[in-house]
Amino acid sequence: MPELTPLAKKIADLNELRSGPDIASKVKYLREGLADRSSHVVRKSAELSAELGKVELRPELLTAYARMFVNPLKKDPGCLAKTAIAEALVKLDCQDIDSCRQGIRYQQYEPVWGGQQDTAAQLRAVCAVGMLGCATCMEAINAFADLLADPCKPARIGAARAISGLGSWEGVPLLRLKLQLGDEDAEVVGECCSALLAIAPDDGVDLVTRLLSSKQSDLRIQAALALGESRSQPAFEPLCACWQAEREPSLRGMLLTCIGLLRSTESREFLVSLIRGPDATEAADAIQALAPYSMIDEVCQQVADAVKESAHRQLRATFEKEFKPRQA
């Protein structure tokens, strides 16, 4: 076996900290790692500090964080160490507003084929979450508004998640405006839908439901997923209507999955009825949509009975695949 390079040896030694009871030794090595010249070692040390819950290392994390902003293209290419440190600070509940303010506005453009790329988008997203614990509501809302207009997708997603984490009605107008204006990426729209439904489930359903009639299939699916995950009772009928109107087989299956996510008696009975129905594809999709219920004996029996009553013999294999492994 070839001898490890000094950098690889440091990373390997840090990974060994996951095992063993010597707490003092772990803290010592992590302190040394956070002060290391290599951003790779700093990144790994930050990740392990969070994983091991070492709140006593918050000062060292903040020091390493500040150091990574000096000559950043050389010291922290890809912005990976700064992002890992920011994530660790959030997980260790370090409510340092200055580090969040610095990170949420930071951009790091690096050369790529054909131009430049901002590698700090994820850092901005992480710092948005960090602001939840230390910024005033107005400062946080203003920062999230700016981030919703960020040119980078991860930052916009981070803004939506942070607004959801804020859990306050003050974030609702931002989300409604963003959904009305739209976004070039459907995933961002989906995150905004989920955030709106989490904060204002009653008022948000109507707006999210409108997206089910979008001409863009990816937007329809993102809206449907948000509605399903919200488990909102009023979402059942519009989701069924969207499924009935959809003609693309793969999208129809996805929409049934969204209906299954509602986890209501109404949605479950609807899916079971499809298993007994005349269309084999719909029946198989319905079984897959009901798979998350497989640990519930009553539902499992309902699905098993429906499969037995179905005229489509091939459904037995689908049932065995989706339900039996989960019951083992």
Secondary structure, DSSP 8 states (H G I E B T S, - for coil): -----HHHHHHHHHHGGGSSS-HHHHHHHHHHHHT-S-HHHHHHHHHHHHHTT-GGGHHHHHHHHHHTTSSHHHHSGGGHHHHHHHHHHHHTT---HHHHHHHHT---EEEETTEEEE--HHHHHHHHHHGGGTS-HHHHHHHHHHHHT-SSHHHHHHHHHHHHHHTSGGGHHHHHHHHHH--SSHHHHHHHHHHHHHH-HHHHHHHHHHGGG-S-HHHHHHHHHHHHHHT-GGGHHHHHHHHHH---HHHHHHHHHHHHHT--HHHHHHHHHHHTSS-HHHHHHHHHHHGGGTT-HHHHHHHHHHHHHSS-TTHHHHHHHHHHHHH-
